[in-house]
Amino acid sequence: MITLKCTYIDETFYQELVDLASTFPDIHTEGYDMNYSDHKKKGYLKCKGAFSARKDPFVGVWIDDIPTKGFYSEANECTIENIKDYLCELYEKC
């Protein structure tokens, strides 16, 4: 199973990610709104810590609970289009 974990400040980005994930089978999404401190204390550390990410938004891809691919804002690669391209490669579709 594939899980997309996202830390974000702008909820619009996260909603676009959820919409994208819904077009692929068996993808689960988890989002952590960095505007709220309770999210920072929970899954946020696992999400960013697994990939040593610093900035938001950040999207990590877990396959069978193994951190596999990160999309970093630091490198300007955390875009819906880049994530879509990666998922298309995984599913051999699009």
mmCIF file as gemmi writes it, N, C-alpha and C atoms, coordinates in Angstrom:
data_model
loop_
_atom_site.group_PDB
_atom_site.id
_atom_site.type_symbol
_atom_site.label_atom_id
_atom_site.label_alt_id
_atom_site.label_comp_id
_atom_site.label_asym_id
_atom_site.label_entity_id
_atom_site.label_seq_id
_atom_site.pdbx_PDB_ins_code
_atom_site.Cartn_x
_atom_site.Cartn_y
_atom_site.Cartn_z
_atom_site.occupancy
_atom_site.B_iso_or_equiv
_atom_site.pdbx_formal_charge
_atom_site.auth_seq_id
_atom_site.auth_asym_id
_atom_site.pdbx_PDB_model_num
ATOM 1 N N . MET Axp A 1 ? 0.839 -1.179 0 1 0 ? 1 A 1
ATOM 2 C CA . MET Axp A 1 ? 0 0 0 1 0 ? 1 A 1
ATOM 3 C C . MET Axp A 1 ? 0.883 1.242 0 1 0 ? 1 A 1
ATOM 4 N N . ILE Axp A 2 ? 0.44 2.25 -0.683 1 0 ? 2 A 1
ATOM 5 C CA . ILE Axp A 2 ? 1.178 3.513 -0.786 1 0 ? 2 A 1
ATOM 6 C C . ILE Axp A 2 ? 0.497 4.556 0.09 1 0 ? 2 A 1
ATOM 7 N N . THR Axp A 3 ? 1.316 5.271 0.86 1 0 ? 3 A 1
ATOM 8 C CA . THR Axp A 3 ? 0.822 6.359 1.694 1 0 ? 3 A 1
ATOM 9 C C . THR Axp A 3 ? 1.576 7.628 1.337 1 0 ? 3 A 1
ATOM 10 N N . LEU Axp A 4 ? 0.849 8.688 1.103 1 0 ? 4 A 1
ATOM 11 C CA . LEU Axp A 4 ? 1.438 10.008 0.886 1 0 ? 4 A 1
ATOM 12 C C . LEU Axp A 4 ? 1.244 10.795 2.167 1 0 ? 4 A 1
ATOM 13 N N . LYS Axp A 5 ? 2.351 11.23 2.774 1 0 ? 5 A 1
ATOM 14 C CA . LYS Axp A 5 ? 2.284 12.042 3.983 1 0 ? 5 A 1
ATOM 15 C C . LYS Axp A 5 ? 2.76 13.439 3.623 1 0 ? 5 A 1
ATOM 16 N N . CYS Axp A 6 ? 1.973 14.416 4.017 1 0 ? 6 A 1
ATOM 17 C CA . CYS Axp A 6 ? 2.227 15.794 3.592 1 0 ? 6 A 1
ATOM 18 C C . CYS Axp A 6 ? 2.207 16.737 4.788 1 0 ? 6 A 1
ATOM 19 N N . THR Axp A 7 ? 3.227 17.572 4.883 1 0 ? 7 A 1
ATOM 20 C CA . THR Axp A 7 ? 3.194 18.7 5.811 1 0 ? 7 A 1
ATOM 21 C C . THR Axp A 7 ? 2.946 19.938 4.965 1 0 ? 7 A 1
ATOM 22 N N . TYR Axp A 8 ? 2.06 20.788 5.423 1 0 ? 8 A 1
ATOM 23 C CA . TYR Axp A 8 ? 1.671 21.931 4.6 1 0 ? 8 A 1
ATOM 24 C C . TYR Axp A 8 ? 1.277 23.115 5.468 1 0 ? 8 A 1
ATOM 25 N N . ILE Axp A 9 ? 1.311 24.28 4.86 1 0 ? 9 A 1
ATOM 26 C CA . ILE Axp A 9 ? 0.813 25.503 5.476 1 0 ? 9 A 1
ATOM 27 C C . ILE Axp A 9 ? -0.455 25.948 4.751 1 0 ? 9 A 1
ATOM 28 N N . ASP Axp A 10 ? -0.481 25.715 3.441 1 0 ? 10 A 1
ATOM 29 C CA . ASP Axp A 10 ? -1.623 26.09 2.601 1 0 ? 10 A 1
ATOM 30 C C . ASP Axp A 10 ? -2.489 24.854 2.35 1 0 ? 10 A 1
ATOM 31 N N . GLU Axp A 11 ? -3.703 24.869 2.855 1 0 ? 11 A 1
ATOM 32 C CA . GLU Axp A 11 ? -4.584 23.706 2.724 1 0 ? 11 A 1
ATOM 33 C C . GLU Axp A 11 ? -4.95 23.407 1.274 1 0 ? 11 A 1
ATOM 34 N N . THR Axp A 12 ? -4.871 24.394 0.405 1 0 ? 12 A 1
ATOM 35 C CA . THR Axp A 12 ? -5.172 24.183 -1.008 1 0 ? 12 A 1
ATOM 36 C C . THR Axp A 12 ? -4.228 23.14 -1.605 1 0 ? 12 A 1
ATOM 37 N N . PHE Axp A 13 ? -2.952 23.218 -1.25 1 0 ? 13 A 1
ATOM 38 C CA . PHE Axp A 13 ? -1.982 22.239 -1.75 1 0 ? 13 A 1
ATOM 39 C C . PHE Axp A 13 ? -2.368 20.831 -1.299 1 0 ? 13 A 1
ATOM 40 N N . TYR Axp A 14 ? -2.714 20.691 -0.035 1 0 ? 14 A 1
ATOM 41 C CA . TYR Axp A 14 ? -3.073 19.373 0.48 1 0 ? 14 A 1
ATOM 42 C C . TYR Axp A 14 ? -4.33 18.843 -0.199 1 0 ? 14 A 1
ATOM 43 N N . GLN Axp A 15 ? -5.306 19.695 -0.439 1 0 ? 15 A 1
ATOM 44 C CA . GLN Axp A 15 ? -6.533 19.25 -1.098 1 0 ? 15 A 1
ATOM 45 C C . GLN Axp A 15 ? -6.24 18.782 -2.523 1 0 ? 15 A 1
ATOM 46 N N . GLU Axp A 16 ? -5.342 19.468 -3.226 1 0 ? 16 A 1
ATOM 47 C CA . GLU Axp A 16 ? -4.948 19.033 -4.565 1 0 ? 16 A 1
ATOM 48 C C . GLU Axp A 16 ? -4.262 17.663 -4.505 1 0 ? 16 A 1
ATOM 49 N N . LEU Axp A 17 ? -3.472 17.445 -3.471 1 0 ? 17 A 1
ATOM 50 C CA . LEU Axp A 17 ? -2.797 16.157 -3.297 1 0 ? 17 A 1
ATOM 51 C C . LEU Axp A 17 ? -3.825 15.047 -3.047 1 0 ? 17 A 1
ATOM 52 N N . VAL Axp A 18 ? -4.811 15.309 -2.216 1 0 ? 18 A 1
ATOM 53 C CA . VAL Axp A 18 ? -5.87 14.328 -1.943 1 0 ? 18 A 1
ATOM 54 C C . VAL Axp A 18 ? -6.643 14.014 -3.221 1 0 ? 18 A 1
ATOM 55 N N . ASP Axp A 19 ? -6.958 15.044 -3.994 1 0 ? 19 A 1
ATOM 56 C CA . ASP Axp A 19 ? -7.668 14.842 -5.259 1 0 ? 19 A 1
ATOM 57 C C . ASP Axp A 19 ? -6.837 13.987 -6.214 1 0 ? 19 A 1
ATOM 58 N N . LEU Axp A 20 ? -5.544 14.249 -6.281 1 0 ? 20 A 1
ATOM 59 C CA . LEU Axp A 20 ? -4.654 13.461 -7.127 1 0 ? 20 A 1
ATOM 60 C C . LEU Axp A 20 ? -4.622 12.009 -6.656 1 0 ? 20 A 1
ATOM 61 N N . ALA Axp A 21 ? -4.464 11.793 -5.371 1 0 ? 21 A 1
ATOM 62 C CA . ALA Axp A 21 ? -4.378 10.436 -4.822 1 0 ? 21 A 1
ATOM 63 C C . ALA Axp A 21 ? -5.649 9.638 -5.089 1 0 ? 21 A 1
ATOM 64 N N . SER Axp A 22 ? -6.782 10.314 -5.125 1 0 ? 22 A 1
ATOM 65 C CA . SER Axp A 22 ? -8.051 9.61 -5.343 1 0 ? 22 A 1
ATOM 66 C C . SER Axp A 22 ? -8.163 9.044 -6.754 1 0 ? 22 A 1
ATOM 67 N N . THR Axp A 23 ? -7.327 9.494 -7.676 1 0 ? 23 A 1
ATOM 68 C CA . THR Axp A 23 ? -7.363 8.975 -9.048 1 0 ? 23 A 1
ATOM 69 C C . THR Axp A 23 ? -6.541 7.702 -9.201 1 0 ? 23 A 1
ATOM 70 N N . PHE Axp A 24 ? -5.828 7.3 -8.167 1 0 ? 24 A 1
ATOM 71 C CA . PHE Axp A 24 ? -5.017 6.083 -8.185 1 0 ? 24 A 1
ATOM 72 C C . PHE Axp A 24 ? -5.589 5.091 -7.167 1 0 ? 24 A 1
ATOM 73 N N . PRO Axp A 25 ? -5.475 3.8 -7.443 1 0 ? 25 A 1
ATOM 74 C CA . PRO Axp A 25 ? -6.005 2.814 -6.492 1 0 ? 25 A 1
ATOM 75 C C . PRO Axp A 25 ? -5.107 2.646 -5.267 1 0 ? 25 A 1
ATOM 76 N N . ASP Axp A 26 ? -5.721 2.437 -4.129 1 0 ? 26 A 1
ATOM 77 C CA . ASP Axp A 26 ? -5.014 2.065 -2.892 1 0 ? 26 A 1
ATOM 78 C C . ASP Axp A 26 ? -3.952 3.057 -2.43 1 0 ? 26 A 1
ATOM 79 N N . ILE Axp A 27 ? -4.213 4.345 -2.564 1 0 ? 27 A 1
ATOM 80 C CA . ILE Axp A 27 ? -3.306 5.348 -2.017 1 0 ? 27 A 1
ATOM 81 C C . ILE Axp A 27 ? -3.995 6.022 -0.84 1 0 ? 27 A 1
ATOM 82 N N . HIS Axp A 28 ? -3.307 6.041 0.27 1 0 ? 28 A 1
ATOM 83 C CA . HIS Axp A 28 ? -3.808 6.679 1.485 1 0 ? 28 A 1
ATOM 84 C C . HIS Axp A 28 ? -3.047 7.989 1.667 1 0 ? 28 A 1
ATOM 85 N N . THR Axp A 29 ? -3.72 9.029 2.133 1 0 ? 29 A 1
ATOM 86 C CA . THR Axp A 29 ? -3.043 10.305 2.39 1 0 ? 29 A 1
ATOM 87 C C . THR Axp A 29 ? -3.154 10.67 3.866 1 0 ? 29 A 1
ATOM 88 N N . GLU Axp A 30 ? -2.095 11.304 4.352 1 0 ? 30 A 1
ATOM 89 C CA . GLU Axp A 30 ? -2.081 11.871 5.697 1 0 ? 30 A 1
ATOM 90 C C . GLU Axp A 30 ? -1.556 13.288 5.566 1 0 ? 30 A 1
ATOM 91 N N . GLY Axp A 31 ? -2.241 14.221 6.199 1 0 ? 31 A 1
ATOM 92 C CA . GLY Axp A 31 ? -1.819 15.609 6.126 1 0 ? 31 A 1
ATOM 93 C C . GLY Axp A 31 ? -1.601 16.202 7.501 1 0 ? 31 A 1
ATOM 94 N N . TYR Axp A 32 ? -0.587 17.038 7.591 1 0 ? 32 A 1
ATOM 95 C CA . TYR Axp A 32 ? -0.248 17.71 8.847 1 0 ? 32 A 1
ATOM 96 C C . TYR Axp A 32 ? -0.185 19.212 8.586 1 0 ? 32 A 1
ATOM 97 N N . ASP Axp A 33 ? -1.195 19.91 9.086 1 0 ? 33 A 1
ATOM 98 C CA . ASP Axp A 33 ? -1.275 21.359 8.922 1 0 ? 33 A 1
ATOM 99 C C . ASP Axp A 33 ? -0.318 21.998 9.92 1 0 ? 33 A 1
ATOM 100 N N . MET Axp A 34 ? 0.715 22.626 9.437 1 0 ? 34 A 1
ATOM 101 C CA . MET Axp A 34 ? 1.75 23.192 10.29 1 0 ? 34 A 1
ATOM 102 C C . MET Axp A 34 ? 1.31 24.476 10.988 1 0 ? 34 A 1
ATOM 103 N N . ASN Axp A 35 ? 0.087 24.941 10.7 1 0 ? 35 A 1
ATOM 104 C CA . ASN Axp A 35 ? -0.455 26.096 11.394 1 0 ? 35 A 1
ATOM 105 C C . ASN Axp A 35 ? -0.987 25.739 12.78 1 0 ? 35 A 1
ATOM 106 N N . TYR Axp A 36 ? -1.126 24.446 13.063 1 0 ? 36 A 1
ATOM 107 C CA . TYR Axp A 36 ? -1.683 23.983 14.337 1 0 ? 36 A 1
ATOM 108 C C . TYR Axp A 36 ? -0.64 23.184 15.095 1 0 ? 36 A 1
ATOM 109 N N . SER Axp A 37 ? -0.385 23.563 16.313 1 0 ? 37 A 1
ATOM 110 C CA . SER Axp A 37 ? 0.695 22.965 17.099 1 0 ? 37 A 1
ATOM 111 C C . SER Axp A 37 ? 0.445 21.497 17.432 1 0 ? 37 A 1
ATOM 112 N N . ASP Axp A 38 ? -0.81 21.06 17.549 1 0 ? 38 A 1
ATOM 113 C CA . ASP Axp A 38 ? -1.043 19.657 17.899 1 0 ? 38 A 1
ATOM 114 C C . ASP Axp A 38 ? -0.575 18.712 16.795 1 0 ? 38 A 1
ATOM 115 N N . HIS Axp A 39 ? -0.659 19.143 15.549 1 0 ? 39 A 1
ATOM 116 C CA . HIS Axp A 39 ? -0.155 18.322 14.446 1 0 ? 39 A 1
ATOM 117 C C . HIS Axp A 39 ? 1.366 18.259 14.471 1 0 ? 39 A 1
ATOM 118 N N . LYS Axp A 40 ? 1.996 19.329 14.904 1 0 ? 40 A 1
ATOM 119 C CA . LYS Axp A 40 ? 3.45 19.352 14.935 1 0 ? 40 A 1
ATOM 120 C C . LYS Axp A 40 ? 3.994 18.314 15.896 1 0 ? 40 A 1
ATOM 121 N N . LYS Axp A 41 ? 3.263 18.007 16.942 1 0 ? 41 A 1
ATOM 122 C CA . LYS Axp A 41 ? 3.747 17.094 17.96 1 0 ? 41 A 1
ATOM 123 C C . LYS Axp A 41 ? 3.516 15.634 17.589 1 0 ? 41 A 1
ATOM 124 N N . LYS Axp A 42 ? 2.655 15.353 16.649 1 0 ? 42 A 1
ATOM 125 C CA . LYS Axp A 42 ? 2.282 13.97 16.353 1 0 ? 42 A 1
ATOM 126 C C . LYS Axp A 42 ? 3.061 13.437 15.143 1 0 ? 42 A 1
ATOM 127 N N . GLY Axp A 43 ? 2.398 13.208 14.043 1 0 ? 43 A 1
ATOM 128 C CA . GLY Axp A 43 ? 2.996 12.566 12.884 1 0 ? 43 A 1
ATOM 129 C C . GLY Axp A 43 ? 3.976 13.419 12.111 1 0 ? 43 A 1
ATOM 130 N N . TYR Axp A 44 ? 3.988 14.698 12.403 1 0 ? 44 A 1
ATOM 131 C CA . TYR Axp A 44 ? 4.881 15.627 11.7 1 0 ? 44 A 1
ATOM 132 C C . TYR Axp A 44 ? 6.342 15.176 11.776 1 0 ? 44 A 1
ATOM 133 N N . LEU Axp A 45 ? 6.787 14.756 12.954 1 0 ? 45 A 1
ATOM 134 C CA . LEU Axp A 45 ? 8.187 14.364 13.112 1 0 ? 45 A 1
ATOM 135 C C . LEU Axp A 45 ? 8.529 13.138 12.294 1 0 ? 45 A 1
ATOM 136 N N . LYS Axp A 46 ? 7.638 12.177 12.243 1 0 ? 46 A 1
ATOM 137 C CA . LYS Axp A 46 ? 7.881 10.987 11.436 1 0 ? 46 A 1
ATOM 138 C C . LYS Axp A 46 ? 7.909 11.328 9.956 1 0 ? 46 A 1
ATOM 139 N N . CYS Axp A 47 ? 7.022 12.206 9.55 1 0 ? 47 A 1
ATOM 140 C CA . CYS Axp A 47 ? 6.917 12.567 8.137 1 0 ? 47 A 1
ATOM 141 C C . CYS Axp A 47 ? 8.184 13.251 7.643 1 0 ? 47 A 1
ATOM 142 N N . LYS Axp A 48 ? 8.557 14.325 8.286 1 0 ? 48 A 1
ATOM 143 C CA . LYS Axp A 48 ? 9.738 15.074 7.85 1 0 ? 48 A 1
ATOM 144 C C . LYS Axp A 48 ? 11.038 14.397 8.276 1 0 ? 48 A 1
ATOM 145 N N . GLY Axp A 49 ? 11.03 13.796 9.454 1 0 ? 49 A 1
ATOM 146 C CA . GLY Axp A 49 ? 12.242 13.185 9.98 1 0 ? 49 A 1
ATOM 147 C C . GLY Axp A 49 ? 12.758 12.032 9.144 1 0 ? 49 A 1
ATOM 148 N N . ALA Axp A 50 ? 11.865 11.275 8.532 1 0 ? 50 A 1
ATOM 149 C CA . ALA Axp A 50 ? 12.276 10.133 7.72 1 0 ? 50 A 1
ATOM 150 C C . ALA Axp A 50 ? 13.094 10.563 6.505 1 0 ? 50 A 1
ATOM 151 N N . PHE Axp A 51 ? 12.901 11.809 6.078 1 0 ? 51 A 1
ATOM 152 C CA . PHE Axp A 51 ? 13.586 12.306 4.885 1 0 ? 51 A 1
ATOM 153 C C . PHE Axp A 51 ? 14.479 13.509 5.177 1 0 ? 51 A 1
ATOM 154 N N . SER Axp A 52 ? 14.581 13.918 6.426 1 0 ? 52 A 1
ATOM 155 C CA . SER Axp A 52 ? 15.352 15.097 6.834 1 0 ? 52 A 1
ATOM 156 C C . SER Axp A 52 ? 14.899 16.361 6.12 1 0 ? 52 A 1
ATOM 157 N N . ALA Axp A 53 ? 13.597 16.502 5.938 1 0 ? 53 A 1
ATOM 158 C CA . ALA Axp A 53 ? 13.036 17.682 5.28 1 0 ? 53 A 1
ATOM 159 C C . ALA Axp A 53 ? 12.911 18.812 6.292 1 0 ? 53 A 1
ATOM 160 N N . ARG Axp A 54 ? 12.974 20.037 5.799 1 0 ? 54 A 1
ATOM 161 C CA . ARG Axp A 54 ? 12.886 21.199 6.683 1 0 ? 54 A 1
ATOM 162 C C . ARG Axp A 54 ? 11.732 22.123 6.343 1 0 ? 54 A 1
ATOM 163 N N . LYS Axp A 55 ? 11.502 22.385 5.068 1 0 ? 55 A 1
ATOM 164 C CA . LYS Axp A 55 ? 10.497 23.371 4.673 1 0 ? 55 A 1
ATOM 165 C C . LYS Axp A 55 ? 9.171 22.721 4.3 1 0 ? 55 A 1
ATOM 166 N N . ASP Axp A 56 ? 8.132 23.552 4.292 1 0 ? 56 A 1
ATOM 167 C CA . ASP Axp A 56 ? 6.796 23.12 3.899 1 0 ? 56 A 1
ATOM 168 C C . ASP Axp A 56 ? 6.412 23.815 2.602 1 0 ? 56 A 1
ATOM 169 N N . PRO Axp A 57 ? 5.657 23.182 1.741 1 0 ? 57 A 1
ATOM 170 C CA . PRO Axp A 57 ? 5.127 21.845 1.899 1 0 ? 57 A 1
ATOM 171 C C . PRO Axp A 57 ? 6.195 20.781 1.637 1 0 ? 57 A 1
ATOM 172 N N . PHE Axp A 58 ? 5.954 19.635 2.202 1 0 ? 58 A 1
ATOM 173 C CA . PHE Axp A 58 ? 6.791 18.462 1.973 1 0 ? 58 A 1
ATOM 174 C C . PHE Axp A 58 ? 5.869 17.266 1.803 1 0 ? 58 A 1
ATOM 175 N N . VAL Axp A 59 ? 6.178 16.405 0.845 1 0 ? 59 A 1
ATOM 176 C CA . VAL Axp A 59 ? 5.412 15.176 0.643 1 0 ? 59 A 1
ATOM 177 C C . VAL Axp A 59 ? 6.377 14.007 0.651 1 0 ? 59 A 1
ATOM 178 N N . GLY Axp A 60 ? 6.085 13.043 1.503 1 0 ? 60 A 1
ATOM 179 C CA . GLY Axp A 60 ? 6.853 11.806 1.548 1 0 ? 60 A 1
ATOM 180 C C . GLY Axp A 60 ? 5.992 10.656 1.064 1 0 ? 60 A 1
ATOM 181 N N . VAL Axp A 61 ? 6.614 9.744 0.327 1 0 ? 61 A 1
ATOM 182 C CA . VAL Axp A 61 ? 5.905 8.57 -0.176 1 0 ? 61 A 1
ATOM 183 C C . VAL Axp A 61 ? 6.408 7.353 0.586 1 0 ? 61 A 1
ATOM 184 N N . TRP Axp A 62 ? 5.477 6.641 1.196 1 0 ? 62 A 1
ATOM 185 C CA . TRP Axp A 62 ? 5.785 5.395 1.894 1 0 ? 62 A 1
ATOM 186 C C . TRP Axp A 62 ? 5.159 4.247 1.114 1 0 ? 62 A 1
ATOM 187 N N . ILE Axp A 63 ? 5.949 3.236 0.831 1 0 ? 63 A 1
ATOM 188 C CA . ILE Axp A 63 ? 5.431 2.03 0.2 1 0 ? 63 A 1
ATOM 189 C C . ILE Axp A 63 ? 5.599 0.898 1.2 1 0 ? 63 A 1
ATOM 190 N N . ASP Axp A 64 ? 4.483 0.306 1.588 1 0 ? 64 A 1
ATOM 191 C CA . ASP Axp A 64 ? 4.479 -0.743 2.616 1 0 ? 64 A 1
ATOM 192 C C . ASP Axp A 64 ? 5.211 -0.289 3.878 1 0 ? 64 A 1
ATOM 193 N N . ASP Axp A 65 ? 4.906 0.929 4.318 1 0 ? 65 A 1
ATOM 194 C CA . ASP Axp A 65 ? 5.46 1.535 5.541 1 0 ? 65 A 1
ATOM 195 C C . ASP Axp A 65 ? 6.969 1.775 5.489 1 0 ? 65 A 1
ATOM 196 N N . ILE Axp A 66 ? 7.536 1.821 4.296 1 0 ? 66 A 1
ATOM 197 C CA . ILE Axp A 66 ? 8.96 2.129 4.133 1 0 ? 66 A 1
ATOM 198 C C . ILE Axp A 66 ? 9.072 3.466 3.406 1 0 ? 66 A 1
ATOM 199 N N . PRO Axp A 67 ? 9.765 4.456 4.01 1 0 ? 67 A 1
ATOM 200 C CA . PRO Axp A 67 ? 9.934 5.742 3.317 1 0 ? 67 A 1
ATOM 201 C C . PRO Axp A 67 ? 10.722 5.536 2.026 1 0 ? 67 A 1
ATOM 202 N N . THR Axp A 68 ? 10.114 5.937 0.916 1 0 ? 68 A 1
ATOM 203 C CA . THR Axp A 68 ? 10.678 5.616 -0.394 1 0 ? 68 A 1
ATOM 204 C C . THR Axp A 68 ? 11.124 6.84 -1.189 1 0 ? 68 A 1
ATOM 205 N N . LYS Axp A 69 ? 10.319 7.885 -1.19 1 0 ? 69 A 1
ATOM 206 C CA . LYS Axp A 69 ? 10.612 9.055 -2.022 1 0 ? 69 A 1
ATOM 207 C C . LYS Axp A 69 ? 10.109 10.301 -1.319 1 0 ? 69 A 1
ATOM 208 N N . GLY Axp A 70 ? 10.908 11.359 -1.359 1 0 ? 70 A 1
ATOM 209 C CA . GLY Axp A 70 ? 10.504 12.631 -0.79 1 0 ? 70 A 1
ATOM 210 C C . GLY Axp A 70 ? 10.456 13.714 -1.849 1 0 ? 70 A 1
ATOM 211 N N . PHE Axp A 71 ? 9.511 14.614 -1.71 1 0 ? 71 A 1
ATOM 212 C CA . PHE Axp A 71 ? 9.394 15.775 -2.591 1 0 ? 71 A 1
ATOM 213 C C . PHE Axp A 71 ? 9.604 17.013 -1.729 1 0 ? 71 A 1
ATOM 214 N N . TYR Axp A 72 ? 10.71 17.701 -1.957 1 0 ? 72 A 1
ATOM 215 C CA . TYR Axp A 72 ? 11.17 18.768 -1.077 1 0 ? 72 A 1
ATOM 216 C C . TYR Axp A 72 ? 10.879 20.155 -1.642 1 0 ? 72 A 1
ATOM 217 N N . SER Axp A 73 ? 10.434 21.048 -0.758 1 0 ? 73 A 1
ATOM 218 C CA . SER Axp A 73 ? 10.3 22.458 -1.134 1 0 ? 73 A 1
ATOM 219 C C . SER Axp A 73 ? 11.676 23.1 -1.289 1 0 ? 73 A 1
ATOM 220 N N . GLU Axp A 74 ? 12.636 22.607 -0.513 1 0 ? 74 A 1
ATOM 221 C CA . GLU Axp A 74 ? 13.988 23.156 -0.588 1 0 ? 74 A 1
ATOM 222 C C . GLU Axp A 74 ? 14.554 23.076 -2.005 1 0 ? 74 A 1
ATOM 223 N N . ALA Axp A 75 ? 14.173 22.032 -2.739 1 0 ? 75 A 1
ATOM 224 C CA . ALA Axp A 75 ? 14.673 21.829 -4.099 1 0 ? 75 A 1
ATOM 225 C C . ALA Axp A 75 ? 13.633 22.205 -5.153 1 0 ? 75 A 1
ATOM 226 N N . ASN Axp A 76 ? 12.562 22.856 -4.738 1 0 ? 76 A 1
ATOM 227 C CA . ASN Axp A 76 ? 11.472 23.259 -5.634 1 0 ? 76 A 1
ATOM 228 C C . ASN Axp A 76 ? 10.879 22.082 -6.407 1 0 ? 76 A 1
ATOM 229 N N . GLU Axp A 77 ? 10.87 20.906 -5.805 1 0 ? 77 A 1
ATOM 230 C CA . GLU Axp A 77 ? 10.305 19.739 -6.478 1 0 ? 77 A 1
ATOM 231 C C . GLU Axp A 77 ? 8.986 19.276 -5.867 1 0 ? 77 A 1
ATOM 232 N N . CYS Axp A 78 ? 8.53 19.927 -4.828 1 0 ? 78 A 1
ATOM 233 C CA . CYS Axp A 78 ? 7.278 19.541 -4.177 1 0 ? 78 A 1
ATOM 234 C C . CYS Axp A 78 ? 6.112 20.209 -4.896 1 0 ? 78 A 1
ATOM 235 N N . THR Axp A 79 ? 5.791 19.654 -6.063 1 0 ? 79 A 1
ATOM 236 C CA . THR Axp A 79 ? 4.671 20.163 -6.85 1 0 ? 79 A 1
ATOM 237 C C . THR Axp A 79 ? 3.728 19.004 -7.156 1 0 ? 79 A 1
ATOM 238 N N . ILE Axp A 80 ? 2.484 19.32 -7.382 1 0 ? 80 A 1
ATOM 239 C CA . ILE Axp A 80 ? 1.496 18.297 -7.712 1 0 ? 80 A 1
ATOM 240 C C . ILE Axp A 80 ? 1.894 17.593 -9.006 1 0 ? 80 A 1
ATOM 241 N N . GLU Axp A 81 ? 2.418 18.321 -9.956 1 0 ? 81 A 1
ATOM 242 C CA . GLU Axp A 81 ? 2.814 17.726 -11.24 1 0 ? 81 A 1
ATOM 243 C C . GLU Axp A 81 ? 3.94 16.703 -11.058 1 0 ? 81 A 1
ATOM 244 N N . ASN Axp A 82 ? 4.944 17.023 -10.247 1 0 ? 82 A 1
ATOM 245 C CA . ASN Axp A 82 ? 6.041 16.074 -9.999 1 0 ? 82 A 1
ATOM 246 C C . ASN Axp A 82 ? 5.538 14.827 -9.281 1 0 ? 82 A 1
ATOM 247 N N . ILE Axp A 83 ? 4.644 15.01 -8.331 1 0 ? 83 A 1
ATOM 248 C CA . ILE Axp A 83 ? 4.091 13.87 -7.595 1 0 ? 83 A 1
ATOM 249 C C . ILE Axp A 83 ? 3.256 13.01 -8.534 1 0 ? 83 A 1
ATOM 250 N N . LYS Axp A 84 ? 2.476 13.65 -9.39 1 0 ? 84 A 1
ATOM 251 C CA . LYS Axp A 84 ? 1.663 12.91 -10.36 1 0 ? 84 A 1
ATOM 252 C C . LYS Axp A 84 ? 2.558 12.093 -11.291 1 0 ? 84 A 1
ATOM 253 N N . ASP Axp A 85 ? 3.626 12.692 -11.786 1 0 ? 85 A 1
ATOM 254 C CA . ASP Axp A 85 ? 4.553 11.969 -12.668 1 0 ? 85 A 1
ATOM 255 C C . ASP Axp A 85 ? 5.132 10.742 -11.978 1 0 ? 85 A 1
ATOM 256 N N . TYR Axp A 86 ? 5.5 10.889 -10.712 1 0 ? 86 A 1
ATOM 257 C CA . TYR Axp A 86 ? 6.057 9.769 -9.957 1 0 ? 86 A 1
ATOM 258 C C . TYR Axp A 86 ? 5.022 8.66 -9.778 1 0 ? 86 A 1
ATOM 259 N N . LEU Axp A 87 ? 3.801 9.027 -9.429 1 0 ? 87 A 1
ATOM 260 C CA . LEU Axp A 87 ? 2.75 8.024 -9.248 1 0 ? 87 A 1
ATOM 261 C C . LEU Axp A 87 ? 2.407 7.335 -10.562 1 0 ? 87 A 1
ATOM 262 N N . CYS Axp A 88 ? 2.442 8.067 -11.657 1 0 ? 88 A 1
ATOM 263 C CA . CYS Axp A 88 ? 2.201 7.47 -12.963 1 0 ? 88 A 1
ATOM 264 C C . CYS Axp A 88 ? 3.267 6.423 -13.288 1 0 ? 88 A 1
ATOM 265 N N . GLU Axp A 89 ? 4.513 6.717 -12.936 1 0 ? 89 A 1
ATOM 266 C CA . GLU Axp A 89 ? 5.586 5.74 -13.127 1 0 ? 89 A 1
ATOM 267 C C . GLU Axp A 89 ? 5.345 4.493 -12.283 1 0 ? 89 A 1
ATOM 268 N N . LEU Axp A 90 ? 4.934 4.683 -11.035 1 0 ? 90 A 1
ATOM 269 C CA . LEU Axp A 90 ? 4.674 3.536 -10.154 1 0 ? 90 A 1
ATOM 270 C C . LEU Axp A 90 ? 3.54 2.665 -10.675 1 0 ? 90 A 1
ATOM 271 N N . TYR Axp A 91 ? 2.508 3.288 -11.137 1 0 ? 91 A 1
ATOM 272 C CA . TYR Axp A 91 ? 1.328 2.559 -11.594 1 0 ? 91 A 1
ATOM 273 C C . TYR Axp A 91 ? 1.344 2.26 -13.086 1 0 ? 91 A 1
ATOM 274 N N . GLU Axp A 92 ? 2.379 2.724 -13.771 1 0 ? 92 A 1
ATOM 275 C CA . GLU Axp A 92 ? 2.518 2.537 -15.223 1 0 ? 92 A 1
ATOM 276 C C . GLU Axp A 92 ? 1.241 2.95 -15.954 1 0 ? 92 A 1
ATOM 277 N N . LYS Axp A 93 ? 0.771 4.155 -15.613 1 0 ? 93 A 1
ATOM 278 C CA . LYS Axp A 93 ? -0.403 4.705 -16.287 1 0 ? 93 A 1
ATOM 279 C C . LYS Axp A 93 ? -0.189 6.185 -16.543 1 0 ? 93 A 1
ATOM 280 N N . CYS Axp A 94 ? -1.134 6.823 -17.17 1 0 ? 94 A 1
ATOM 281 C CA . CYS Axp A 94 ? -1.152 8.255 -17.509 1 0 ? 94 A 1
ATOM 282 C C . CYS Axp A 94 ? -0.627 8.53 -18.87 1 0 ? 94 A 1
